[in-house]
Amino acid sequence: MASIFTYDPDPPRVSSPWSTSGSSTPQVAGTVSRTVTRNQSCTNLDRTDPNVLSDYGITKLEPEPQEGPTEYKLHLLLRPRRLFTAMTTGHLVGGSYHSRMPLSASIPTPSNCDSNFKQLQIRSTQSRQQRLQQLTTQLLWRLQQSSPFHSSTTGNLVLPVLPEAALELGIPQKPARLLPGLEESQGALYEIGVADDGTFVGLTRDELDESLTNLQVMAGSLGCKIEILRRVIVGKCEWVDDSCVANPDIGQIHAEDLWVAEALVSPDWDYYRIESPKNDFHEDSSPSLVTRQGLLEGDHSSTEQIRISITGPTTAGKSSLLGTLTSSILDNGRGASRLSLLKHRHEISSGITSSVAHELIGYAISEVSKDTLDIANYSSGNVAAWDDVHAASAGGRLAFVSDLPGSVRYLKSTLRGLISWAPHYVLLCIPANCDDETTKESQTDSAEQTADISLALPHLALCIKLEVPTIVVITKLDLASRASLKQNLTKVLSVLKQSGRKPAMLPVQAGSSETADLHHVGPNTSAEIKKLISTTDDWSSTVPILLTSAVDASGIGRLHALLGYLPIPPRPPLRTISLPKTLSPPVLPTNIFDVDEVFAIPPSKVYSMSTEQYTKNNHGVVLCGLVRYGAISIGDELIIGPLLDNASPEQGSRIRAERHSETQARSESFRSRPLSGDFSTSFLQGSFPGKLPYPTQAHWQRVRVVSVRNLRLPVRKLVEDQVGTIGIEPLPPSRDEPAPRLGRVRKGTILASFPAPSSTSIPKSLLFHTGFVASFRSSEFASLLSPPLLLGGNAIVCIANIRSTVKVTCMALADDEVVSSPPSPTEPEFFSFDGDGNDRDKGGEPEVNDMVRSSVNSAHEDLKITCSFVTSVEWVEIGSRVLLMPGVSGALASAQNPGSPSGLEGFVGRVCDVVSSTYANT
C-alpha cells in the first residue's frame, strides 16, 4: 500500500482448461470461433464444422478453480430446463443443472383469474431479473480476477436488462465507461455446459444459444464483448415435447446433440476506443461516436485532489504520523503504525526511511451533518485499495500524501518529493523532544535517538526558499517536557520571523486514545480550521503550527481537518512560471506530462488496443508523473523526449584516444548509429557538447497512450495538475511496418503534444537544451553561511521533474558585465596530473560567493549564472523555478562548516534563458 506505482506482477492469467499445458491463453482460431458483435446475435453463428469431444482426447476438465478468471456454468438460462428422458452424459452431477422456479411461478391453470396470472408474471419477471443480476455480479468478479487492481465495491454496477428488452433496443445497453478496473482486465473465460467438478453435461442447441445471448447481455451491461472460442458436441439426449398435446404420455420424442461452449468475455475496446484527437471531429463522425471518444462525463476523476509532502529530520515520527492518518491506528511508541508504509527490509530494521512512500486519504461530507467530515482510509468499511478510497470520497476530496526520507544520505529522494511532485503544501515534522537531555539519557538504542533541532530548521529554510506553503507539525507531544517544547517553538518562531512569515498557532489539548475519534472530523474542529482558513489570505506567508502525537491522538483530528479544508491553489507553487520582463510568453505545447518514474513491463500489462501487432520482444512502458499543462487521454498520439542513445564503450575508447584537434571530426564520424528501425519514427537531434564519456544523440519518439490511471484509478483522461500513470506504445512509421523499440526513457523527460505528427521537424518550443541561464538574488551568495559554489565546478540542479548534474560555466552581475567565464565545457580535459585536484581545491577554481561579496552594490543586483548539463540534454521551460545545490566539493566544504551541516542549503532562482543545441532533421 506504500506506492501508487505498485503493480501486481502476476495477475491470474486467462488460461483455457482445454489446454494440456494449462497455461496458454485461449485464442480465436479456425472457422469454429466467432465473435459476437453488437449487430450479430448468438443464434446466427456458423455451425458448419462443429468439434467433437473425441477430437480432444479428454473425458472431463479439471475442477473449477475457486479463484481466477475461469467460471464453469451448467447453463445461463433464466427459465427452468426441460426434463430429459435420456442423456449420454449422465444425470446426477455436482451442482444442480435443473434450474427450478418457485411453484407459484408455474404455468397457471385455466381456472385462475386474470389478476392472479398478472401477479405470477410479475413474480416470474422479478425472479429472472434477480438471477440475471446475480450472474452479472459473478461475471464482474471473474473479470476483476485478471486485472492487477480492482475495486472491492460494486456501487457503479449497471443493472442489466432482460434479454428480450435488450434485443428490442437493438444492442445491449453499455455504460458510459467501463467499471473501475475492467480497463486493464484480460478477460474472463466461461465454460458453459460444464459442472463444477469438470464433468461435461451439455446443453441442447436452443439452450446453448439462449445461454450465450444472456451472457452477451451480461457482458454488455459491463461494457464488454464475448468471443466464442470453441463449441464441442459432448453427447446425446432425448426429451418429449408435451407442450402441444393434452396427454404427455403420447408426446413427440426429440433427439438432439448436447453442446459445450467456451466463451471469452473481455472489455469492448472497439466500442470504447478513443481515436487520435485529429480524428475526433471528422466530418463524417457521428455525435454519438464523438461523445464516446472523450466528451462523456466521468472520463476523468472530478474529485478534488490535494498533494501533501511530509518532510523533516530523521526520527521525527513522519512515517508513524502518516501511518496513523491512513489506518486510524494509534502508534505504540515504537513505530508500529508505520510498518505498512515501509518498503524495504533495512527500513524496518533500522527505522530510517530511505524511499518516498505514497498514501491516499479521502474526505467526504457526512450525511449526518454538513459540518462533519468522514475519513476514508484503510479502517473504513469496504475500503481495501485506493480505488475504494476514490469511491468513498466521491464529491469530496482526496489527499495524496508523500512521506519523504529525513536522512541526509537520501537527500535525492527528499528533493524529488519536494520539487518533482510539486506539492501544494508541505508538512514539516519537528519532534517536540528535540534537544531534550532527559529523553536522551533514557534512550539506549541509537535508532531511537532524538533529532537535533539544527537538522530540522534547514528543512524549514528550504521550504521557505522554495515558497511552498508550509505547515509545521510538532510531533511526539507525549514525550516532550514543557521546557524542551518551549525551547524548540522559540527557535521555530525565530526562523519564521527572520524570513517574514507569520505563525498561526493552533492550540491543542492532550488527547485520550479512548475518546479520540479517528474516523470523523467533528463540527468543533471543522469550525476552528474553517476560521483559520477564512482569516488567511496568503498561505505562502502564513505558517500554521500544530501539536500532535501519534500515540495519544493529540492533534490528529485537526490535521485531518487541515487536509480536508485547505484551499487548493490553481497551480502548484513549484510549477508557476515567472517570465522575465524582457521576454514575451513562449509558445508552449498544449499538453505536457512530466515523467518522474519509468517502469518497463510486459505488453500484456500495458493492455494495448493493438498488442497483437507488436513483436514479443517489445515491452511496454508505464510513465509516472504529473500533468503540467492540458490533458492526456487514451488514444492520444504524442511525443516523448529527449531520449538519449549512447554509443558503445568501445567506440568511446577509440574516440577518447584521438587527438584534440580532431574533436569535431570525431563527433561526426563516430556518431552512434541506432539499431535498424529504432528511430524510424523519431526526430533526431545532433550530438551535443558536454563532458560525456562518448558522443551521445538525442531524439523525440512518437508514441500512443494506451492506458491511464489517476492515483491507481483507471480513467480515460488525466487533466491538468493530476498525478497518475500512463502506459505508452511506440508508433510505427506506417501500418505495414512493425512498431519500433522505445529508446531510453528516463526521469526528467516529458510527454508532450505535437502539432504535426507527420512532419519531420520539431517545433522551436521543443528544441533540446544543453544548458540554461538562471537569475538569483545576489544576497543569497553574499551571506557567510551560504554554501560555496565553485565557478567551473559541478552542482546539482532541480527544475520541475529534472534533477541533473550541471557545470557552472559563467557568472554575471548584470547583462553587460561578465565577471568571469571559465573555459568552454566543449573542450574536454584529456590530461590531468596528480596535483591538479589539490590545486583546484585550494583556489584553482574561484568561488562565486567571494566574487559577489567583493562586488560593489551587489546586494541590489540579480546574479545570472550559466550552467551546462554534464551528462544529458533536457527540455527546460523559461520562467521555471530552479534549485541549485553545490556539488561534491561544495558538499564537503559544507560538512566542514559548522554553520551548514545539513546539506540542504542551496540557491533558488528562476530560469531566464536556455541554451539550445543544434537541431538536425532525419
BELHUZI-V415127 format. One line per field, one symbol per residue. ss: DSSP state (a for helix, b for strand, c for the rest). psi: psi as a letter, one per 30 degrees, with the letter a starting at -180 (. if undefined). Layout:
ss->???
psi->???
//
This chain:
ss->ccccccccccccccbcccccccccbccccccccbbbcccccaaaccccccbbaaaccccbcccccccccbbbbccccccccccccbbcccccccccccccccaaaccccccccaaaaaaaaaaaaaaaaaaaaaaaaaaaaaaaacccccccccccccccccaaaaaacccccccccccccaaacccbbbbbcbccccbbccbcaaaaaaaaaaaaaaaaaccbbbbbbbbbbbbbbbbbbccccccaaacbbbbbbbbbbbbbbbbcaaaaccccaaacccccccaaaaaaaaaccccccccbbbbbbbbbcccccaaaaaaaaaaccccccccaaaccccccaaaaaaccccccbbbbbbbbbcccccccbbbbcccccccccaaaaaaaccccbbbbbbbccccaaaaaaaaaaaaaccccbbbbbbbcccccaaaaaacccaaaccccaaaaaaaaaaaaaacccbbbbbbccccccaaaaaaaaaaaaaaaaacccbbbbbcccccccccccccbbcaaaaaaaaaaaacccccccbbbbbbccccccccaaaaaaaaaacccccccaaaccccccccccccccccbbbbbbbbbbcaaaaccccaaaccccccbbbbbbbbbbccbbcccbbbbbbbbbbccaaaaaaaacccaaaaaaaaaaccccccccccccbbbbccccccccccbbbbbbbbbbbbbbbccbbbcbbccccbbbbbbbbcccccccccccccbcccccbbbcccccccccccaaaccbbbbbbbbbaaaaacccccccbcccbbbbbbccbbbbbbbbbbbbbccbbbbbccccccccccccccaaaaaaaaaccbaaaaaaacccaaacbbbbbbbbccccbccccccbbbbbbcaaaaaaaaaccccccccccbbbbbbbbbbccbccc
psi->gfkfgjkjfilkljkkffkefgfkkkljllfeklkjafgklffgkkheillkefffglfllllkkellgkkkkelhlglkllkkfkkfglejlkljfjjkllefglkllffkleeeeeeeeeeeeeeeeeeeeeeeeeeeeeeffgkeklkgkhfgkkkllleeeeeefelkkklflllkfffgkflkkkjkgklfggkjellleeeeeeeeeeeeeeeefggllkkjelkkkfallklkjgfglfjffglkkkkllklkkkkkklkiffefkjlkffgehlegkleeeeefgfgkkgflkgkkkkkkkjllllgfgeeeeeeeeffgkklgfggeffeffkelefeeefgkkflkkklkkkkkkkfekfgkkkkjafflkhjflefeeeefgkfckkjjkkjllfkffheeeeeefeeefikelkjjkjkfgkgjeeeeffkfkffgkllkfffeeeeeeeeeefhkkkjkjjlhfffkleeeeeeeeeeeeeeeeeggljkjkjkkkklkfefkjgfljleeeeeeeeeeefgjejfffkjkkkklkfeggkfeeeeeeefffkkklekkeggkkjklffklkljllfkkjkjfkkkjllefffhlfheffllffjklkkkkbkjelblklkfkjakkakkkjllleeeeeeeffllefgeeeeeeegkkkllkfehfgljkklklllilflkklllkkklkkfkkkjhfjklfkklkgkkakkklkkklelffklklkkajklkflljlljfifflglklefgllkfalkkklkffeffkffkkkjkjflllkkjjcgkjlklkjflkkflegjjekjllkffjljfkllefeeeeeffgeklkeeeeeefkkhffglkkkkkkkkegllljkkkflkkjkklaeeeeeeeffjffiffgfkakkakkflljklkkkl.
//
